[in-house]
Amino acid sequence: MGVSFFRRSKQAAAPVPGAVYRRVIFNTVETAQVVAVTEEGFPLPHVRYIARNDMMDGPDRGHPARNIRILSVDSFNRLYGLPQAG
């Protein structure tokens, strides 16, 4: 019988395509819209998402997806947290 000093965190649910996440960094808002969650070519599930930064990209005017990024599901969840409601 061993004693463990490590606490396992609950596995967060994978983001859903179409979900929108926001975070504030350096007094500007970064918005991430999930395009897909995939395991193709990676050993772990990854999130493909479109990132927009209001300071760099300006107000949303329906620009095409030009800034697609990829992160592991765990990294994405740590960075963005929960999706925006509505």
C-alpha positions in Angstrom: 0.0 0.0 0.0 1.6 3.2 -1.1 0.8 6.8 -0.5 0.6 9.2 -3.4 1.2 12.9 -3.1 0.0 13.6 -6.6 -3.6 14.6 -7.3 -5.1 13.6 -10.7 -7.1 16.4 -12.2 -10.4 15.6 -13.9 -10.2 15.0 -17.6 -11.8 18.0 -19.2 -14.2 17.4 -22.1 -12.8 17.9 -25.6 -13.9 21.2 -27.3 -16.8 20.9 -29.8 -16.4 22.2 -33.4 -18.1 25.6 -33.7 -17.6 26.5 -30.0 -16.2 29.9 -29.3 -13.7 30.7 -26.5 -12.3 34.0 -25.3 -9.4 35.1 -23.2 -7.9 38.5 -22.3 -4.2 39.0 -22.8 -2.4 42.3 -22.4 -5.7 44.4 -22.4 -7.0 42.8 -25.7 -9.4 40.0 -26.4 -8.3 36.9 -28.2 -11.2 34.8 -29.7 -10.8 31.1 -30.7 -13.4 29.3 -32.7 -12.9 25.5 -32.8 -12.8 24.1 -36.4 -12.2 20.4 -35.6 -10.9 18.0 -32.9 -8.8 15.3 -34.5 -6.2 12.6 -33.8 -4.9 12.4 -37.4 -1.1 12.5 -37.5 -0.8 13.0 -33.8 -0.6 10.5 -30.9 -3.0 12.7 -28.8 -6.2 14.5 -29.7 -5.6 18.0 -31.1 -7.8 21.0 -31.6 -7.7 23.0 -34.8 -9.0 26.5 -34.2 -9.1 30.0 -35.7 -7.6 32.6 -33.5 -8.4 36.3 -33.8 -6.9 39.1 -31.7 -8.9 42.4 -31.7 -5.8 44.5 -31.4 -4.0 42.8 -34.4 -6.9 41.9 -36.6 -9.3 44.7 -35.9 -13.1 44.3 -35.4 -14.7 41.2 -36.8 -15.8 41.9 -40.3 -16.3 38.4 -41.6 -12.6 37.8 -42.6 -11.9 34.4 -43.9 -10.1 31.9 -41.7 -6.5 32.9 -42.0 -5.0 32.1 -38.7 -5.6 28.4 -38.0 -3.7 27.0 -35.1 -3.3 23.6 -33.6 -2.9 22.6 -29.9 -3.4 19.4 -27.9 -6.8 19.2 -26.2 -5.2 19.6 -22.8 -3.1 22.6 -23.8 -6.2 24.2 -25.4 -8.3 23.7 -22.3 -5.6 25.2 -20.1 -5.2 28.2 -22.3 -8.9 29.0 -23.0 -10.9 27.3 -20.3 -14.6 27.0 -20.8 -16.5 28.1 -24.0 -18.6 31.3 -24.1 -22.2 30.8 -23.5 -24.7 31.4 -26.3 
